């Protein structure tokens, strides 16, 4: 067999595993996840609900006045300019 044929032969199991994992984990809600037990689903739903209660979107003025945001922006800008 040629090199490219061996490459295809070795890649087939990986593709099959990926398709299997996607089929098992492709659920858009926790309640529909077949791979979780009922207790795990309930726990995750409670945790997400409690996290969402505490969330609030800060105003843009508060975000832009944060020194941490400006420092991270400067670091990112320097990194990109160095590249």
DSSP file (Angstrom, degrees, kcal/mol; ACC not computed):
  #  RESIDUE AA STRUCTURE BP1 BP2  ACC     N-H-->O    O-->H-N    N-H-->O    O-->H-N    TCO  KAPPA ALPHA  PHI   PSI    X-CA   Y-CA   Z-CA
    1    1 A X              0   0    0      0, 0.0     2,-0.1     0, 0.0     0, 0.0   0.000 360.0 360.0 360.0 147.3    0.0    0.0    0.0
    2    2 A X     >  -     0   0    0      1,-0.1     4,-1.8     4,-0.0     3,-0.3  -0.341 360.0-103.5 -78.1 165.7    1.1    3.6   -0.7
    3    3 A X  H  > S+     0   0    0      1,-0.2     4,-1.9     2,-0.2     5,-0.1   0.873 120.1  51.7 -59.2 -41.0    1.7    6.0    2.1
    4    4 A X  H  > S+     0   0    0      1,-0.2     4,-1.9     2,-0.2    -1,-0.2   0.823 106.9  54.5 -69.3 -28.7   -1.6    7.9    1.5
    5    5 A X  H  > S+     0   0    0     -3,-0.3     4,-2.3     2,-0.2    -1,-0.2   0.889 107.9  48.8 -70.7 -38.5   -3.5    4.7    1.6
    6    6 A X  H  X S+     0   0    0     -4,-1.8     4,-2.6     2,-0.2     5,-0.2   0.883 108.2  55.9 -64.7 -37.2   -2.1    3.8    5.1
    7    7 A X  H  X S+     0   0    0     -4,-1.9     4,-1.5     2,-0.2    -2,-0.2   0.920 109.1  45.5 -61.7 -43.9   -3.0    7.3    6.2
    8    8 A X  H  X S+     0   0    0     -4,-1.9     4,-1.4     2,-0.2    -1,-0.2   0.912 112.3  51.9 -63.5 -42.8   -6.6    6.8    5.2
    9    9 A X  H  X S+     0   0    0     -4,-2.3     4,-0.5     1,-0.2    -2,-0.2   0.884 112.4  45.0 -63.3 -39.1   -6.6    3.4    6.9
   10   10 A X  H  X S+     0   0    0     -4,-2.6     4,-0.5     1,-0.2    -1,-0.2   0.764 112.0  53.5 -75.5 -25.0   -5.3    4.8   10.1
   11   11 A X  H  X S+     0   0    0     -4,-1.5     4,-2.0    -5,-0.2    -2,-0.2   0.723  88.8  77.1 -83.0 -21.9   -7.7    7.7   10.1
   12   12 A X  H  X S+     0   0    0     -4,-1.4     4,-2.3     1,-0.2     5,-0.2   0.908  92.4  50.8 -59.1 -46.7  -10.9    5.8    9.7
   13   13 A X  H  X S+     0   0    0     -4,-0.5     4,-2.3     1,-0.2    -1,-0.2   0.892 109.7  51.9 -60.1 -36.8  -11.1    4.7   13.4
   14   14 A X  H  X S+     0   0    0     -4,-0.5     4,-2.4     2,-0.2    -1,-0.2   0.916 109.9  48.1 -64.1 -42.8  -10.6    8.3   14.5
   15   15 A X  H  X S+     0   0    0     -4,-2.0     4,-2.3     2,-0.2    -1,-0.2   0.898 111.1  50.8 -65.5 -40.3  -13.4    9.5   12.3
   16   16 A X  H  X S+     0   0    0     -4,-2.3     4,-2.1     2,-0.2    -2,-0.2   0.915 110.9  48.5 -63.4 -43.1  -15.7    6.7   13.5
   17   17 A X  H  X S+     0   0    0     -4,-2.3     4,-2.7     2,-0.2    -2,-0.2   0.910 110.5  51.4 -64.2 -42.0  -15.0    7.6   17.2
   18   18 A X  H  X S+     0   0    0     -4,-2.4     4,-2.7     1,-0.2     5,-0.2   0.927 110.6  48.2 -61.3 -45.1  -15.6   11.3   16.5
   19   19 A X  H  X S+     0   0    0     -4,-2.3     4,-2.1     2,-0.2    -1,-0.2   0.889 112.1  49.8 -63.1 -39.0  -18.9   10.6   14.9
   20   20 A X  H  X S+     0   0    0     -4,-2.1     4,-2.0     2,-0.2    -2,-0.2   0.929 112.1  47.1 -64.4 -45.8  -19.9    8.3   17.8
   21   21 A X  H  X S+     0   0    0     -4,-2.7     4,-2.5     1,-0.2    -2,-0.2   0.910 112.3  50.0 -64.3 -42.4  -18.9   10.9   20.4
   22   22 A X  H  X S+     0   0    0     -4,-2.7     4,-1.0     1,-0.2    -1,-0.2   0.895 110.4  50.2 -63.0 -39.4  -20.8   13.7   18.5
   23   23 A X  H  < S+     0   0    0     -4,-2.1    -1,-0.2    -5,-0.2    -2,-0.2   0.876 114.8  44.1 -66.0 -36.5  -23.9   11.5   18.3
   24   24 A X  H  < S+     0   0    0     -4,-2.0    10,-0.4     1,-0.2    11,-0.3   0.861 122.9  34.5 -75.5 -35.5  -23.8   10.7   22.1
   25   25 A X  H  < S+     0   0    0     -4,-2.5     2,-1.8    -5,-0.2    -2,-0.2   0.338  83.5 107.5-106.0   6.4  -23.1   14.3   23.2
   26   26 A X     <  +     0   0    0     -4,-1.0     2,-0.4    -5,-0.1    -1,-0.1  -0.509  44.3 130.9 -89.2  72.2  -25.0   16.3   20.7
   27   27 A X        -     0   0    0     -2,-1.8     6,-0.1     1,-0.1    -3,-0.0  -0.975  48.5-153.6-121.7 137.1  -27.8   17.5   23.0
   28   28 A X  S    S+     0   0    0     -2,-0.4     2,-0.3     4,-0.0    -1,-0.1   0.525  79.6  43.0 -90.0  -4.0  -28.9   21.1   23.2
   29   29 A X  S >  S-     0   0    0      1,-0.1     3,-0.7     0, 0.0     4,-0.4  -0.982  74.4-130.2-138.0 150.0  -30.2   20.8   26.8
   30   30 A X  G >  S+     0   0    0     -2,-0.3     3,-1.4     1,-0.2     6,-0.1   0.881 108.8  61.5 -64.0 -37.2  -29.0   19.2   29.9
   31   31 A X  G 3  S+     0   0    0      1,-0.3    -1,-0.2    10,-0.1    10,-0.1   0.758 104.8  48.4 -62.5 -23.7  -32.4   17.6   30.4
   32   32 A X  G <  S+     0   0    0     -3,-0.7     2,-0.5     9,-0.1    -1,-0.3   0.503  79.1 120.5 -93.6  -4.9  -32.0   15.7   27.1
   33   33 A X    X   -     0   0    0     -3,-1.4     3,-0.8    -4,-0.4     8,-0.1  -0.465  42.5-170.0 -68.1 114.0  -28.4   14.4   27.8
   34   34 A X  T 3  S+     0   0    0     -2,-0.5    -1,-0.2   -10,-0.4    -9,-0.1   0.749  81.0  62.2 -74.8 -24.3  -28.6   10.6   27.7
   35   35 A X  T 3  S+     0   0    0    -11,-0.3     2,-0.3     2,-0.1    -1,-0.2   0.448  92.1  78.5 -86.4   0.3  -25.1   10.2   29.1
   36   36 A X  S <  S-     0   0    0     -3,-0.8     2,-0.1    -6,-0.1     0, 0.0  -0.835  80.1-123.1-105.0 147.1  -26.0   11.9   32.4
   37   37 A X     >  -     0   0    0     -2,-0.3     4,-2.3     1,-0.1     5,-0.2  -0.371  31.7-105.5 -77.0 167.6  -27.9   10.2   35.3
   38   38 A X  H  > S+     0   0    0      1,-0.2     4,-2.3     2,-0.2     5,-0.2   0.889 121.8  51.2 -62.3 -39.7  -31.0   11.9   36.6
   39   39 A X  H  > S+     0   0    0      2,-0.2     4,-2.4     1,-0.2    -1,-0.2   0.897 109.9  49.3 -64.9 -40.8  -29.2   13.1   39.7
   40   40 A X  H  > S+     0   0    0      2,-0.2     4,-2.5     1,-0.2     5,-0.2   0.904 110.7  50.5 -65.4 -40.9  -26.4   14.6   37.6
   41   41 A X  H  X S+     0   0    0     -4,-2.3     4,-2.5     2,-0.2    -2,-0.2   0.931 111.6  47.6 -61.3 -45.7  -28.9   16.4   35.4
   42   42 A X  H  X S+     0   0    0     -4,-2.3     4,-2.3     1,-0.2    -2,-0.2   0.909 112.0  49.9 -63.5 -42.2  -30.8   17.8   38.4
   43   43 A X  H  X S+     0   0    0     -4,-2.4     4,-2.4     2,-0.2    -1,-0.2   0.924 112.4  46.7 -62.9 -45.1  -27.6   19.0   40.0
   44   44 A X  H  X S+     0   0    0     -4,-2.5     4,-2.5     2,-0.2     5,-0.2   0.904 111.3  51.5 -65.1 -41.0  -26.4   20.7   36.8
   45   45 A X  H  X S+     0   0    0     -4,-2.5     4,-2.3    -5,-0.2    -1,-0.2   0.914 111.6  47.6 -61.9 -42.6  -29.8   22.4   36.3
   46   46 A X  H  X S+     0   0    0     -4,-2.3     4,-2.4     2,-0.2    -2,-0.2   0.918 112.1  49.7 -64.0 -43.4  -29.8   23.7   39.8
   47   47 A X  H  X S+     0   0    0     -4,-2.4     4,-1.9     1,-0.2    -2,-0.2   0.914 112.7  46.1 -63.0 -42.8  -26.2   25.0   39.5
   48   48 A X  H  X S+     0   0    0     -4,-2.5     4,-2.3     2,-0.2    -1,-0.2   0.902 111.9  51.8 -67.8 -40.3  -26.9   26.8   36.3
   49   49 A X  H  X S+     0   0    0     -4,-2.3     4,-1.4    -5,-0.2    -2,-0.2   0.908 110.9  47.6 -63.1 -41.0  -30.1   28.3   37.6
   50   50 A X  H  X S+     0   0    0     -4,-2.4     4,-1.1     1,-0.2    -1,-0.2   0.860 111.6  51.0 -69.5 -33.2  -28.3   29.6   40.7
   51   51 A X  H  X S+     0   0    0     -4,-1.9     4,-0.7    -5,-0.2     3,-0.2   0.895 108.4  51.8 -67.4 -39.8  -25.5   31.1   38.5
   52   52 A X  H  < S+     0   0    0     -4,-2.3     3,-0.4     1,-0.2    -1,-0.2   0.800 102.9  58.9 -69.1 -28.5  -28.0   32.8   36.2
   53   53 A X  H  < S+     0   0    0     -4,-1.4    -1,-0.2     1,-0.2    -2,-0.2   0.890 107.9  46.0 -65.7 -38.5  -29.8   34.5   39.2
   54   54 A X  H  < S+     0   0    0     -4,-1.1    -1,-0.2    -3,-0.2    -2,-0.2   0.579  93.0 103.8 -82.6  -9.9  -26.6   36.2   40.3
   55   55 A X     <  +     0   0    0     -4,-0.7     2,-0.3    -3,-0.4    -3,-0.0  -0.459  38.3 162.4 -76.6 142.1  -25.6   37.4   36.8
   56   56 A X        -     0   0    0     -2,-0.2     2,-0.6     2,-0.0    -3,-0.0  -0.944  39.1-117.2-153.1 142.6  -26.1   40.9   35.6
   57   57 A X        -     0   0    0     -2,-0.3     2,-0.1     1,-0.0     3,-0.1  -0.675  30.7-135.3 -81.4 121.1  -24.5   42.7   32.7
   58   58 A X        -     0   0    0     -2,-0.6     5,-0.0     1,-0.1    -1,-0.0  -0.443  30.0 -97.9 -73.1 150.9  -22.3   45.6   33.8
   59   59 A X    >>  -     0   0    0      1,-0.1     4,-1.6    -2,-0.1     3,-0.6  -0.326  29.3-117.2 -66.2 152.2  -22.7   48.8   32.0
   60   60 A X  H 3> S+     0   0    0      1,-0.3     4,-2.7     2,-0.2     5,-0.2   0.816 113.7  61.3 -61.2 -31.5  -20.2   49.5   29.2
   61   61 A X  H 3> S+     0   0    0      1,-0.2     4,-1.2     2,-0.2    -1,-0.3   0.898 103.8  49.1 -62.8 -40.2  -18.9   52.5   31.1
   62   62 A X  H <4 S+     0   0    0     -3,-0.6     4,-0.3     2,-0.2    -1,-0.2   0.881 112.1  48.9 -66.8 -38.0  -17.9   50.3   34.1
   63   63 A X  H >< S+     0   0    0     -4,-1.6     3,-1.3     1,-0.2     6,-0.2   0.939 112.3  46.5 -66.9 -47.4  -16.1   47.9   31.7
   64   64 A X  H 3< S+     0   0    0     -4,-2.7    -1,-0.2     1,-0.3    -2,-0.2   0.689 109.3  55.0 -73.0 -17.1  -14.1   50.6   29.9
   65   65 A X  T 3< S+     0   0    0     -4,-1.2     2,-0.4    -5,-0.2    -1,-0.3   0.450  82.4 109.7 -92.4   0.3  -13.1   52.3   33.1
   66   66 A X    <>  -     0   0    0     -3,-1.3     4,-1.6    -4,-0.3     3,-0.3  -0.634  61.6-150.3 -78.6 125.4  -11.6   49.1   34.6
   67   67 A X  H  > S+     0   0    0     -2,-0.4     4,-2.6     1,-0.2     5,-0.2   0.827  96.7  60.8 -62.6 -31.1   -7.8   49.3   34.7
   68   68 A X  H  > S+     0   0    0      2,-0.2     4,-2.6     1,-0.2    -1,-0.2   0.902 102.8  50.3 -63.8 -40.2   -7.6   45.5   34.3
   69   69 A X  H  > S+     0   0    0     -3,-0.3     4,-2.2    -6,-0.2    -1,-0.2   0.926 112.2  47.0 -63.3 -44.6   -9.4   45.8   30.9
   70   70 A X  H  X S+     0   0    0     -4,-1.6     4,-2.3     2,-0.2    -2,-0.2   0.888 112.0  50.4 -65.9 -38.9   -6.9   48.4   29.8
   71   71 A X  H  X S+     0   0    0     -4,-2.6     4,-2.5     2,-0.2    -2,-0.2   0.933 112.2  46.5 -64.4 -45.5   -3.9   46.4   31.0
   72   72 A X  H  X S+     0   0    0     -4,-2.6     4,-2.5     1,-0.2    -2,-0.2   0.872 111.6  52.3 -65.2 -35.7   -5.1   43.3   29.2
   73   73 A X  H  X S+     0   0    0     -4,-2.2     4,-2.7    -5,-0.2    -1,-0.2   0.908 110.0  48.5 -65.2 -41.5   -5.7   45.3   26.0
   74   74 A X  H  X S+     0   0    0     -4,-2.3     4,-2.6     2,-0.2    -2,-0.2   0.910 111.8  49.3 -64.5 -42.5   -2.2   46.7   26.2
   75   75 A X  H  X S+     0   0    0     -4,-2.5     4,-2.3     2,-0.2    -2,-0.2   0.933 113.6  45.8 -62.5 -45.4   -0.7   43.2   26.7
   76   76 A X  H  X S+     0   0    0     -4,-2.5     4,-2.6     2,-0.2    -2,-0.2   0.915 112.6  50.5 -64.3 -43.0   -2.7   41.9   23.8
   77   77 A X  H  X S+     0   0    0     -4,-2.7     4,-2.6     1,-0.2    -2,-0.2   0.920 111.5  48.4 -60.7 -44.3   -1.8   44.8   21.5
   78   78 A X  H  X S+     0   0    0     -4,-2.6     4,-1.9     1,-0.2    -1,-0.2   0.897 111.2  50.7 -63.1 -40.4    1.9   44.4   22.4
   79   79 A X  H  X S+     0   0    0     -4,-2.3     4,-1.1     2,-0.2    -2,-0.2   0.932 112.5  45.5 -63.7 -45.7    1.7   40.7   21.7
   80   80 A X  H  < S+     0   0    0     -4,-2.6     3,-0.4     1,-0.2    -2,-0.2   0.905 112.2  50.9 -65.7 -41.6    0.1   41.2   18.3
   81   81 A X  H  < S+     0   0    0     -4,-2.6    -1,-0.2     1,-0.2    -2,-0.2   0.839 106.7  56.1 -66.0 -31.9    2.5   44.0   17.3
   82   82 A X  H  <        0   0    0     -4,-1.9    -1,-0.2     1,-0.3    -2,-0.2   0.788 360.0 360.0 -69.0 -27.4    5.4   41.7   18.2
   83   83 A X     <        0   0    0     -4,-1.1    -1,-0.3    -3,-0.4    -2,-0.2   0.489 360.0 360.0 -76.8 360.0    4.2   39.1   15.8
